[in-house]
């Protein structure tokens, strides 16, 4: 903007540099993530492991929740609009088993064997035991933000709202949706937190305005690179929508110092911001969807498995 244009604004209404940056942030994030539609070779493992996953008989432990009458009834009520819309669209959807398989494959490929996976499971008391037993988190963060997260987990059970989440304080990945892209995205958070020196302080940065945007960009780049090399094209397209909706929603939500990133709390953390993020993510998914998806879907090719060193046939989740 020229000096002449600048003088046309009264001092009280002249846009600040921060406001201009905030408006450009979603576009900047989009370019950082998806420019060129390819993120290069994927780095398996963490800084503490080799570049390729080690052969290991270990797998992350999985806890599958059983029926809980009151909670299951509430789940049906809360998700009735979503279920009705899915029936109206009459499209084939993934299952919770697909989401679990996708997340487990990611965790095993990246040697994240210490992550506990919960599927449609809810146990706040067990979460508290894991919090106390985690040696990687300083007590300052354990009994402040860590305790707050478990309180949120107890009051707003993820299985009721069908959203996936990762708790770095308890190293627990909760899978409650039927979305493999969302499950991989949350699993990527486990890798990101395992690579920082101070995981407690890193997790508590969600209270710093706009800081979660940088964290989510790092997670999104890892998740996108992984699905580009390992996942079905439909999951890659879903990942574009999911990651961009998270980044956009968090950017809008975290733009105020009075509103920390509290996406774990449904119906509290600025639903309008999340709705805008979801809509923007769906649009971005369509724009960034490579045209080759259709060709790959019609002519699937066997993929190379870095663990076994051999090609594998196509499947419903992995090509």
Secondary structure, DSSP 8 states (H G I E B T S, - for coil): --HHHHHTS-TTTS--HHHHHHHHHHHHHHHHHHGGG---S---S-TTS-SS----S----EEE----HHHHHHHHHHTHHHHHHHHHHT-----HHHHHHHHHHHHHHTT-TT-EEEES---HHHHHHHHHH-TTS-HHHIIIIIHHHHHHHHHS-HHHHT--EEETTTTEEEE-SS-HHHHHHHHHHHHHHHTSS-HHHHHHGGGSTTHHHHHHHHHHHHHHHHHHHHS-HHHHHHHHHHHHHHHHHHHHHTTSTTS---TTSTTTS-HHHHHHHHHHHHHHHHHH--THHHHHHHS---EE-TTTSSEE---SS--
